[in-house]
Amino acid sequence: MLSLWVAFITGLTTGGLSCMAVQGGLLASSLASQIEKEVGDQEFKSKRKKLLRKKSPQIALPIVLFLFAKLVAYTLMGALLGALGSVLQLTPAMRAILQFAIAIFMIGNALRMLNVHPIFRFFTFEPPASLTRFIRRKAKNNTSLFTPLLLGVLTVLIPCGITQTMMAAAIATGSPLLGAALMFAFTLGTSPVFFILSYFATKLGTLLEKQLVRVVAVVLLVLGLLSVDTGLNLLGSPISITRVLQRNNEATASQTLLPPSQTGSEGEGVINLNVVNSGYEPSLLHAPADTAITLNLITNNTQSCSRAFVIPELNLNKLLPTTGVEVLNIPPQPAGKVIGFTCSMGMYTGEIIFDL
């Protein structure tokens, strides 16, 4: 079984950054609600008391609540994975749909904050009325805490590639207790990076005072568009921003032609793809048409989400070893066919062009 210390260190280093790339949008949504509310409260109070001392929006608390909810949710998920195995695994298509749903929420929330149209007022999480009344009876002004708690729980629906590695390890334990402990250690390790990046990034925004809400809205809009791009990559769409940029990069294309030794008579139909921490090298492959292809996925101390390799169109999904070679068989494709591949979080992508 994977050591709990290894899980914690992985979360503290590469795991924190990888998860932030995928789940940062949800945290930004949480902060957006808190900041927007408090900035609005400040403006209201300033009209009543001109001498009221300015107070910065409370940033640390929603981040802590978000991370706490995430820690609890992933610990419980680890227990379920340990008990139920692979039953709870999500397919790339399901993750793509979730990314689109998250993108719609973030873009709609951003447009609401920018007052584009009244219809966007529906793009915000609100607790049930009964829960709101209960919270109000318990403590004043605590209803705003519902959003970061809920969004922290929702992160279990969009795990990054490294998190999926830990999920696979939790499944392998075959024990609810060990699975929960493994996911707890990993998620706890990701928390410091999450907190530091989120806190200081948002703190810089508070210097803009009244423009803060607009700044957060723009960030949400960008993150929403990135989520759309991620969803398109997970579906293997050729029109994602990432793939279009790769395809238009003629310099990259000219450097990624397979050497003759890989397409000659002895090794015809064999392609080697290096899976590194920063993605795939080369990202654009040229292969012979009408020939069955053997794709060798080569890793060498690779720790990033690039290990979770997906070819959506062929429904191929492999979690690669940290170091080693994984072989995939690709059936013959017609001349001119383009097949995209990606990591499971849709961040690192590439294409195979059958034109040789």
C-alpha positions in Angstrom: 0.0 0.0 0.0 1.1 3.6 -0.7 2.7 5.1 2.4 0.6 7.8 4.1 3.7 10.0 4.3 4.2 9.6 0.5 0.6 10.6 0.0 1.0 13.6 2.2 4.3 14.8 0.5 2.7 14.2 -3.0 -0.2 16.5 -2.0 2.1 19.1 -0.5 4.1 19.3 -3.7 2.7 18.4 -7.2 -0.7 17.5 -5.9 -1.5 21.0 -4.5 -0.6 22.7 -7.8 -2.4 20.1 -9.9 -5.6 20.3 -7.9 -5.5 24.1 -7.8 -5.5 24.1 -11.6 -8.7 22.1 -11.7 -10.6 23.1 -8.6 -9.4 26.7 -8.3 -12.5 27.8 -10.1 -14.8 26.5 -7.4 -12.7 28.2 -4.7 -12.8 31.4 -6.7 -16.6 31.1 -6.9 -16.7 30.8 -3.1 -14.5 33.8 -2.6 -16.5 35.8 -5.1 -19.7 35.3 -3.1 -18.0 36.3 0.2 -16.1 39.3 -1.3 -19.2 40.6 -3.2 -21.3 40.4 0.0 -18.8 42.2 2.2 -17.9 44.9 -0.3 -21.6 45.5 -0.7 -22.0 45.7 3.1 -19.2 48.2 3.3 -20.8 50.5 0.7 -24.1 50.3 2.6 -22.5 51.1 5.9 -20.5 54.0 4.4 -23.6 55.7 3.3 -25.0 55.6 6.8 -21.7 56.4 8.6 -19.3 58.4 6.6 -16.7 58.0 9.3 -17.0 54.3 9.4 -13.5 52.7 9.3 -12.9 50.7 6.1 -12.7 47.0 6.6 -11.2 44.5 4.2 -13.3 41.6 3.0 -12.9 38.5 5.1 -10.9 36.2 2.9 -9.2 33.6 5.1 -12.5 32.1 6.6 -14.1 31.1 3.3 -10.9 29.5 2.2 -10.5 27.6 5.4 -14.2 26.4 5.2 -13.7 25.4 1.6 -10.6 23.3 2.4 -12.2 21.8 5.5 -15.2 20.7 3.5 -12.9 19.3 0.8 -10.9 17.4 3.4 -14.0 15.8 5.0 -15.5 15.0 1.6 -12.3 13.3 0.2 -11.8 11.4 3.5 -15.3 10.0 3.2 -14.8 9.2 -0.5 -11.6 7.4 0.4 -13.6 5.2 2.8 -16.2 4.5 0.1 -13.5 3.7 -2.5 -11.8 1.3 -0.1 -15.1 -0.5 0.4 -16.7 -0.4 -3.0 -13.7 -0.4 -5.4 -14.0 0.8 -8.9 -17.8 1.2 -8.8 -17.4 5.0 -8.1 -15.0 5.7 -10.9 -16.1 8.5 -13.4 -15.5 8.1 -17.1 -13.8 10.9 -19.1 -17.2 11.8 -20.7 -18.8 12.2 -17.3 -15.9 14.4 -16.2 -16.3 16.5 -19.3 -20.0 17.0 -18.6 -19.2 18.1 -15.0 -16.6 20.5 -16.4 -19.2 22.0 -18.7 -21.6 22.3 -15.8 -19.0 24.0 -13.6 -18.1 26.3 -16.6 -21.7 27.4 -17.0 -22.0 28.2 -13.3 -18.8 30.2 -13.2 -19.5 32.2 -16.4 -23.1 32.8 -15.3 -21.9 33.9 -11.9 -19.3 36.3 -13.4 -21.9 37.8 -15.7 -24.2 38.3 -12.7 -21.5 40.1 -10.8 -20.9 42.3 -13.8 -24.7 43.1 -13.9 -24.9 42.0 -17.6 -28.6 40.9 -17.3 -31.1 40.1 -14.5 -31.4 36.5 -15.7 -27.9 35.8 -14.3 -29.1 36.3 -10.7 -30.0 32.6 -10.7 -26.3 31.7 -11.0 -25.5 31.6 -7.3 -25.7 28.9 -4.6 -28.3 29.5 -2.0 -29.0 27.3 1.0 -32.6 25.9 1.4 -34.9 28.3 3.3 -35.2 25.9 6.2 -31.5 25.7 6.6 -31.1 29.4 6.3 -33.6 29.9 9.1 -31.8 27.3 11.2 -28.4 29.0 10.7 -29.8 32.4 11.5 -31.2 31.2 14.8 -27.8 29.8 15.7 -25.6 32.7 14.8 -25.8 36.0 13.0 -24.5 36.5 9.4 -23.4 32.9 9.0 -25.5 32.1 5.9 -22.7 33.2 3.6 -20.6 30.3 4.9 -22.9 27.8 3.1 -21.3 28.5 -0.3 -17.6 27.6 0.5 -18.7 24.5 2.4 -20.9 23.3 -0.5 -18.3 24.0 -3.2 -15.6 22.3 -1.1 -17.7 19.1 -1.1 -18.3 19.4 -4.9 -14.6 19.1 -5.6 -14.9 15.3 -5.3 -16.7 15.5 -8.7 -13.7 17.0 -10.5 -10.6 15.2 -9.2 -7.3 16.1 -10.9 -5.0 13.5 -12.4 -2.9 13.1 -9.3 -6.0 12.8 -7.1 -7.1 10.0 -9.3 -3.9 8.3 -8.7 -4.6 8.5 -5.0 -8.1 7.3 -5.6 -6.8 4.2 -7.4 -4.4 3.6 -4.4 -7.4 3.9 -2.1 -9.3 1.3 -4.1 -6.3 -1.0 -4.0 -6.3 -0.9 -0.1 -9.5 -2.8 0.0 -10.2 -1.2 3.4 -12.5 1.7 4.2 -10.2 2.7 7.1 -7.0 2.7 5.0 -8.7 4.3 2.0 -10.0 7.1 4.2 -6.5 7.6 5.8 -4.8 7.7 2.4 -7.2 10.3 1.0 -7.0 12.3 4.2 -3.2 12.5 4.1 -3.2 13.5 0.5 -5.9 16.1 0.8 -4.3 17.5 3.9 -1.1 17.9 2.0 -2.7 19.9 -0.8 -4.3 22.3 1.6 -1.3 24.6 2.4 -0.7 25.3 -1.3 -4.4 25.9 -1.9 -4.6 28.3 1.0 -1.4 30.3 0.2 -2.1 30.8 -3.5 -5.8 31.7 -2.9 -5.2 34.0 0.0 -2.4 36.1 -1.5 -4.0 36.2 -4.9 -7.2 37.5 -3.5 -5.4 39.8 -1.0 -3.8 41.6 -4.0 -7.3 42.1 -5.4 -8.5 43.8 -2.3 -6.1 46.7 -3.0 -8.5 47.6 -5.9 -11.2 48.4 -3.3 -14.5 49.1 -5.2 -13.2 47.4 -8.4 -12.6 44.1 -6.5 -15.9 42.5 -7.5 -15.2 43.2 -11.2 -11.8 41.7 -10.8 -13.1 38.5 -9.3 -15.8 38.4 -12.0 -13.2 38.6 -14.7 -11.2 35.8 -13.1 -14.3 33.7 -12.9 -15.0 34.3 -16.5 -11.5 33.2 -17.6 -11.7 30.1 -15.4 -15.1 29.3 -16.8 -13.7 29.5 -20.4 -10.8 27.3 -19.3 -13.3 24.7 -17.9 -15.0 24.7 -21.3 -11.7 24.1 -23.0 -11.0 21.2 -20.5 -14.4 19.7 -21.2 -13.8 19.8 -25.0 -10.4 18.2 -24.5 -11.9 15.4 -22.5 -14.4 14.7 -25.2 -11.7 14.7 -27.9 -13.1 17.7 -29.7 -10.8 19.2 -32.4 -12.1 22.7 -31.7 -10.7 23.3 -28.2 -8.5 26.3 -27.8 -5.6 24.1 -26.7 -5.8 21.9 -29.8 -6.2 24.8 -32.2 -3.1 26.4 -30.8 -1.1 23.2 -31.2 -2.4 22.6 -34.7 -1.4 26.2 -35.8 2.1 25.9 -34.4 3.9 25.0 -37.6 7.3 25.0 -35.8 6.1 22.3 -33.4 4.6 20.3 -36.3 7.8 20.3 -38.2 9.8 19.0 -35.2 7.5 16.1 -34.3 7.7 14.0 -37.4 8.5 10.4 -36.5 12.1 9.3 -37.3 12.4 6.7 -40.1 13.4 4.0 -37.5 9.9 4.2 -36.0 8.1 3.8 -39.3 10.4 1.5 -41.3 9.8 -2.1 -42.3 11.1 -3.5 -39.0 9.1 -1.2 -36.7 6.3 -0.1 -38.9 3.2 1.0 -37.0 5.1 1.6 -33.7 5.0 5.0 -32.1 6.9 6.1 -28.9 5.4 8.9 -26.8 7.3 10.3 -23.9 5.0 11.2 -21.0 6.7 13.9 -18.9 5.6 16.1 -16.0 4.8 19.0 -18.4 2.7 16.9 -20.8 3.6 14.8 -23.8 6.6 14.9 -26.1 6.1 15.2 -28.9 2.6 16.6 -28.7 1.9 16.1 -32.4 2.6 12.7 -33.9 2.5 11.5 -37.5 1.6 7.9 -38.1 1.0 5.6 -41.1 -2.6 5.3 -42.3 -4.5 2.0 -42.7 -2.1 0.3 -40.3 -2.6 -1.0 -36.8 -0.5 1.2 -34.5 1.3 0.2 -31.3 1.6 3.2 -29.1 4.3 3.0 -26.4 3.7 5.4 -23.5 7.0 5.9 -21.8 7.3 7.4 -18.3 10.4 8.2 -16.3 9.7 9.4 -12.8 6.6 11.1 -14.1 4.4 12.5 -11.2 1.9 14.8 -12.9 -1.6 14.2 -14.2 -0.1 13.4 -17.7 0.1 9.8 -16.3 -3.7 9.6 -16.5 -3.7 9.1 -20.3 -7.0 9.3 -22.3 -7.9 8.9 -26.0 -11.6 9.9 -25.8 -12.6 8.8 -29.4 -11.3 5.3 -28.8 -12.5 5.1 -25.2 -9.0 4.3 -24.1 -8.2 5.3 -20.5 -4.9 4.3 -18.8 -3.3 5.2 -15.5 0.4 4.9 -16.3 3.1 3.8 -13.9 5.5 6.5 -12.5 8.3 4.8 -14.5 7.9 2.3 -17.2 6.3 1.6 -20.6 2.5 1.0 -21.2 1.5 -0.3 -24.6 -1.8 0.7 -26.3 -3.0 -0.8 -29.5 -4.7 1.6 -32.0 -6.8 0.1 -34.8 -6.1 1.1 -38.4 -7.3 4.6 -39.3 -8.0 6.1 -42.7 -5.6 8.7 -44.3 -6.1 12.2 -42.9 -7.7 11.0 -39.7 -6.8 13.0 -36.6 -7.2 11.5 -33.1 -6.7 13.6 -30.0 -5.3 12.4 -26.7 -5.2 14.2 -23.3 -4.6 13.8 -19.6 -7.7 13.0 -17.5 -8.0 16.6 -16.4 -7.9 18.0 -20.0 -4.9 20.2 -19.4 -2.2 18.4 -21.4 -3.1 17.4 -24.9 -1.8 16.1 -28.2 -2.8 14.6 -31.5 -2.0 11.7 -33.8 -2.3 12.5 -37.5 -2.5 9.5 -39.8 -0.8 10.9 -42.9 2.2 8.7 -43.6 
